[in-house]
Amino acid sequence: QLQLVESGGGLVQPGGSLRLSCAVSGFPLHLYAIGWFRQAPGKEREGVSCVSSMGSMTNYADSVKGRFTISRDNAKNTVYLQMNSLKPEDTAIYYCARSQTAFLSTCDPARMYEFTYWGQGTQVTVSS
């Protein structure tokens, strides 16, 4: 069955780095867009980054642009989110999600409605 499983979260100091992984199964990864989203307690879920089908486009929220990098390894059925220069405001549960439709040549993490299959999330805490 279709699954997305996030891992790699943890506690990191401000300015530190963390790499999240999204291991997928049950579908051909390269045909779908994958997005990263996050939600802090009491706040709405927000888009962080996404990579389009075939990796033709990556996109980032302004708040993380230049600090985070999304990538995919189709052979490993895994999408990564490399997070550098972490800030306390990055603290949240991070989710990866798959687009509802295949062959998305573009993606926008702000268009959360395009992503309909979700993992369970992994906690990222940025604190001294």
N, C-alpha and C positions, 0 to 999 in steps of 0.2 A: 504494500500500500504506500501511498504518497506520504513521505515524512521529511521534515526538516528539523534538525537537531543542532541547537546552538551550544557552543562551549567556548572556554577561554576567558570568561569573565573572572573578576576578582578584585582585590583591593590594590590600588596603586597610588603613589604620591603624585601631587600636582607636578606637571612637567614630564611625567613618566609615559611609558608606552605599554600598549597591550594589543594583542592580536586575537580577534574573535574568529571563530570558525563556524560555518554553517554546513553541516554534512547532510546531503540530500539523498533520497532514495525513492524509487517508484516512478520516476519520470526522467526523461533525458534532459540533463541540466542545461545543455547548450541551447536548447530551443526556447527557454523561458527567461524572462527577466527576473532577477533576484534583487530584493530591496532589504536594506537594514533600517530598522525603526527603533525608537526608544521611548520609554515612558517612565517618568519619575512619579513617585507617589503624589496624588492630588493634582497631577497635571495631565493634559491630553497627550496622547501618543503623537509623536512627530516623526516625520521622515528624516533620515540621516543621509542615506546614500543608496544608489542603485546601479546595477549593471544590466544593460539590455541583453536581449537574445544575441547569441554569437559574440558577445562582448564588444559590439560595435559602438557602444556609448557608455560612459560612466557619468554620473551626476551626483552632486553633493549639495546638501544644505549649506547656506552661507555660513552658518555657525561652525561648521567643521571643515570647510574648504581650506585646503592647504595643510591640514593636520591629519585628516583621515584619508585612507586609500582603500578602495574596494577592488578586489580581484577575484578571478575564478580559475579553478583548475578543474577542467572538465574530466580529465583522466582520474582524478581523485574524488570526483563528485562533491566538490567542496568549494564554497565561496568564503572569502576572507574579508575581514575588515581590520586593517592595520590602523591603529589609533596612536598617534604621537602627540606630544605636547598637551597631555590631558589636563583638563581643568575641572574644578569641583562641579561646575554646572553640567559636565558630561555624565555625572552620576545618574544612572537609570538602569532599568531592565532593558536589555537590547534584544530585539527580535529580528529574525530573518523571515522573509516571506517570498512566496513565488507568485508570479503574475497569473491571473486567471487564464489569459490567452497566451498562445505561443507566438513566436515570430514578431515580438516587439522590437523594432529597430531603434526605438528611443525609450527613455524612461525618465521619470521625474519623481524623486522621493516624496514630493508634496502631493502627488496623486496617489494617496494611500489606497483609494478604492480600487485601483488596478491590481492590487495584491490581495489574494483571497485565501491562500494557504499559508499557515503560520506555524512557526516553531514554538517551543515552550518558553523561550527566553533565557538569557543568562545575565546575572547581575554584574554590573560594573560600578565600583565605588571609587571615587577619586577623593582622597582625603589625606591630610598630614597625620 
